[in-house]
Amino acid sequence: MMRFTLPRDMYYGKGSLEHLKELKGKKAIIVLGGGSMKRFGFVDKVESYLKEAGIETLLFENVEPDPSVETVFKGAKAMQEFEPDWIIAMGGGSPIDAAKAMWVFYEYPETSFEDIIQPFSFPTLRQKAKFLAIPSTSGTATEVTAFSVITDYEKGIKYPLADFNITPDVAIVDPDLAQTMPKTLTAHTGMDALTHAIEAYVSTLNSPFTDPLAIKAIQMVFEHLPASFEGDVDAREQMHYAQCLAGQAFSNALLGIVHSMAHKTGAVFSTGHIPHGCANAIYLPYVIQYNAKNAKTRYAEIAKSAGLTGDSEDALVEALCAKITEYNKQLSIPLNLKEFGINEAEFLEKLPLIAERAVGDACTGSNPRPITPKEMEELLKCTYYGTKVEF
């Protein structure tokens, strides 16, 4: 038996933020990131709409990029003191992911972080509050997923938390918020969305329910990401919807080793933090080359759906990798870790530990081709030096 879970309600389109006027409740805590939502006036709008709905609000601000375990517990404490019946997370993936984890410790204060690391091990939520998510970036799709990524900086590990319990109750996908993204963030989040859709389509848990969502998202990203990168308003709107479709697909089909690698390398190098979407973009073509032994037909289907041509499945897979590489160049994304600026000596020193952690990541289990720590080391070397994967 398989399961397909999405938010109870999704509101989308320009101005859909106004749905907050109709929300039923008494108290809402609003979890925010670094301040862009305030600067662009969206927080004022949210507070105004909630006031119309008769809901008292409290702001929890300054959730950092790649939120930490410490921030999660700090937010949970604020919730325990305020006692909201709505948790509203607004901004990029970081404040929404953080708020999802805070939700657990708000409702179950005695729970430890170690208790929820194991996928699908969360206690039953909605005992005290419901969850509403408002994304401002077009990539993570955490507003519709059963996932949250929290970083333990002492260990240098990103933990992908997974449980259908943390799928939001309501998502408001208002493209007005996405118009504020700078170009680099647009590039990284867009390639994150593409990776979500491709990994969902080739996942061992793909289904007739997730495939159409994944394919449509892939088509939309290939069509609209370059113009969105250049600031085209209509393209930004379409990308905001494309990433949401990709999220609906991967939340139910799960992901693969592109994300396993990104999770375990994002915070580990002293020579430079690798933004999540950037890491995914770098690793994606190499992983396709590795996985093609087991998922060639699925990748060929993706290539054909994107309008690529080839006289064989091998040729179609090569065309897909070439297309992704072309987009990385167009979006000013490095093509390998060496080009990103990761120190070679540090990379080689940490490689065995990174490989072991990546193989043990929660996303590895649904990858279409199994991988050992030694194979992961070789794959990571390819992503460092920019060499073709031929094993």
N, C-alpha and C positions, 0 to 999 in steps of 0.2 A: 504494500500500500504506500502511495506517495501523497504528498500534501502540497497545496498551492494556496499561499496566504498573501494578501495585500491589505493596505489600509481600508478601513470601513468606508471612508469617503475621501475623494480627491477633488479639489477645486482648482481649476486652471484657467489661464487666460489673463490678459491685462486687467489689472484692477481686482483680481480675485481675492486680494488681501481683505477686501471689505466683508468677506464671509465672517470675519471675527465679530462683527456686530451681532450676529445671530447665535453666537456661542452661549451655551447654557452652563452656568457654574457660579461659584462664589469667589474663588481665589485662583490666580494664575502666576506662576513664576516664569519669567522670560529669561532664557539662557542665551547669552550672546558671546561673540568672539571679541576681536580687537578694537572695534569701534566704527567700522565702516557703515554699519546699518544705522548707527546714530548720526554719523556725518551726512548721510544721504537722506535723512528724514524719515526713514522707514520705522524706526522705533517709536517716534512720536505718533505716527499713523496707527501702529499696533496698539499703543496705550490708549489712544483716543477711541478706537473702535471697541476695545474691551471695556472702556468706561461707559460707552453707550450700551453695552450689553450688561452693565451692572456688575462687572467683575473687578475686584481689587487686584492690583498687580505689584510684583516685586521684581526688580532686575537683578540677575546674577551675571556680571560682566567679566570680560577679559579672559575667556577661555583661550588658551594658547593654541597655535597650530600643533597638530599631533598631540592631543590632550593627554595629560599625565594622570597617573593613579591618584596623586595628591590632589589635583584639581577636582577629580571626581568625588572624592570624599569631602572636600570643602563644600562643593555644591550640594551634596546630599545632606550635610549638616544644615545648610541654609534652608533646604526644603523641610527638614524635620522641625525647624523653628517656625517657619511660615505656614506650614500645613496646607499647601495648595491642592485643589482638586483637578487642576490642569497644569501640566508641564508643557510650556511652549518654547521650542528651540528654534532659533532663527539665525541664519547666516550660512557659512560654508559647512563642510562635513564635520569640522572639528567641534563646534558647539553642539551640533545635533548628536554626534556620536557620544560626546561627554554627557549630555543630558540623558541619553538612553541608559548609560551606566549609573548615573546619579539616581535615576528612577528606582533601580533595584535596591540601592542602599537606603533610599528614603523609605521604601516600604518594608525592607527587611534590614534594620540597622545592625543586627548581629551577624549578618553574612560577611564573609571575607572575600577579597578579590580573587584569591585562589579557588574559592568555591564556584566561580562562574567562568573560569578559563576553559574548562571542558565544554565543547560545543553542545548546545541544547540541554543545558543543565540548570537553567534559571528557575527560580521559584515562580509561582503564578502571580502575575502582576495585576494592576488595576484594582487593588484593594483600597488604595487611597486616591489615586489620580489616573487620569487619562493623558494621552500624549499627542501633541499637535506639532508638526514640523513644517518649517517654511525655509526652503533652500534659496540661497543667493548665488550659488555657483552651479555650474552645469557639468557635473562629473560624478560625484560620489553616489548620488541617488539615495542617500541614507534616509531620506524622507519616506521611502516606500519599502525599505529593506529590513530584514531580520538581523542586521549586522551592526557592529560598532567596533572601532579600532582604538584601543587605548595603549599608551606607551609607558613602559617602566624604564625610566631613564637610567636608573642605577644599573640595570642589567643590559641596557641598550637593546631592548626587545619591544616590538610592537605586537600586541595581542589582539587578534581578530576574535571578538566575542560574537557568538552566534546563538540566537534563540528566537523562535517565532513570537515569543512573548514581547520582544522589544520592537516589533513592527508597529509603527505609529498608528493611532486610531484615525487621525486626519492628516492629510498632506495638502498644503496650499502651494501650488506650483505657479507662481506669478512671475512672468518673464520680465516685468519691470525691474525686479531686484537684480536680475542677471546682467542688465545693461551697465552695471557699475564695475564689472570685472576688468582689471588691467589685462593687457595682451598676454603676458606670460602665464597668468592664471587661467586665461581662456584656453591657451594651448594645452597646459597640463591637465586641466579638468576634462577637456574634450577628448584627449587620448586615453584618459582614465575611463571615460564612458565607452569608447571603442573597445578597450580591453575587456570591460565588463561583458559587453555583448558577445564578443568573439569567444571568450572563455565559457560563457553560459551555453553557447551553441554547441561547443565541442565537449562539454562536461559529460561525464558518465551518467549524470542525473538529468540530462536534457529530456524534454517531453513535448508532446503536441501542444501543450499550453505555453511553454516557454519559447519554443522555436520561432513562432511568428513575431513575438516581441523582440527577440534578439536580432533577427534578420532586419526588421523594420528599423531598429535603432542603428544598425550598421549602415544601412543605406542612407539614413538621415545624417549621420556623422560625416560620412564621405562626401555627401552633397553640400553640407552647410558649414563644416568646421573652418575651412579657409576664409570664407567671408565673415564668419563670426569672429575669427582672429583679427580681422581688419576692422571690426567694429560695426558691421552691418546690423542694423536693428532687427530686421526680420529674421536674419540668420541666427542671431542670438536667441530669439524666441524659439525657433525650431530646435536649436541645440538644447535648450532647457527642457523641451519635451522629449528629445531623443535620449538624453541621459536618464530621464525618468523611466522610459520604456526599458532601457538596458537594466536599470535597477530592478524592475519588476521581474525581468528574466532571471538575473543572477541570484536574486533573493530566494528563488525557488529551485533553480538548477545548480546553484553554487558556482564556484570558480575553479581555478587551477593554479599551476606553479608560477605563472607570472606574478600573481599576488603573493604567493609564498615567498618568492625571492624579494619582492618589494618590501614586504613586511619585515624581513630579517636583515635588510641592508639599509633601510631608510635612516636609521638613527645610530648606526654602529661605527661609522668612519669619522675619525677626528678631523680629517681634511675637508669635510663638507657634508652637511645634511642633504639627502636626496629627496626632494619633494615626491610624494607618492605617485602622482600622475606622471611625472617625469620618469621615475623608475619604471613604471609600467610601460611607457612608450619605448624606452631603451630595450627592455627585455622581450617585448612582444614578438618581434620577428625571429629572434633566436629560439624562443620557446615553440613557435610554430614549426620551425625546422626540426626541432627535437620531437615534437608530438606527431608530426606528419606520418611517421611509421604506423601509428595506430588510428589516426583521425584524418587521413588524406582526403577521403571523400567529403567529409564535413567541411574541411577548409576549402575544398574546390567548390562546394556549394556556396560558401560565403563569397568567394571570388566572383562566381557567376552572378550572384545576386547584386554585386556591386558594379556590374557591367564590365568586369575584366575578362580577357579572352586567353585561350591557350588550347593547344591541340591534345593535351593530356591532363590528367589530374596533377601530375608533377609540375607541369608548366603553369597550371592555375595557382598552385601553392606558391611557386616562385613569384608569380605576378602579384599575389596578395602581399608577400613579404616586401617586394619592391615598392608597392603602393604605400605601405606603412612607412618604409624608409624615406620615401619621397615626402610624405607628410611631415615626418620628423624634421627633415631638412627645411621644409617650408615654414615650420613653426619654431625654428631655432632651438630645437631639442637635440642634445648630443646623441651620437649614434652608438656610443659605447661608454663604459665607466671610465676608461682612461681619458677619453675626450672630455668627460664631465669634470675631471680633475682629481679623482681619487688616487691617493698615493699608492704606487705599485707595491712597495715593500709592506705597507700596512695591509693592503688587499691580500697578498699572498700569506701573510702571517695569520690573518683572521679567517682565511678561506675555509679550512676544515670545520671550524665552529659554525660559520655562517651556513655552510652546506648542510650540516647536521640539523641545525635549527629549521632551515627551510623545508627539509624533507619532513620534519615533524610538525610543520604548520598545518592549521586546520583546513587550509584550501587544497592541500596536496592530495587528499583522499579522492577528490572528484576529478582530478586531472586525467585525461584520456590515456596517457602512457605512464606506467609506474616509473619511479626513479629512485636510485640508491644514493647514499651520501657521496660515493665516489663519482657517480655520473653527474650529480649536482655540482660537484667541484669542477668537472670538465665543462659543464654548461656555463657556469659562472665565469670560467676563464674565457670562454668565447665571448661573453658579454663584456668582459674587461678589454680584451685585445681587438675585438671587432672581427673575429674569425668565424667562418661558416661552421655550423653544427653538422657534423658528418658521422655521428655514431648513434 
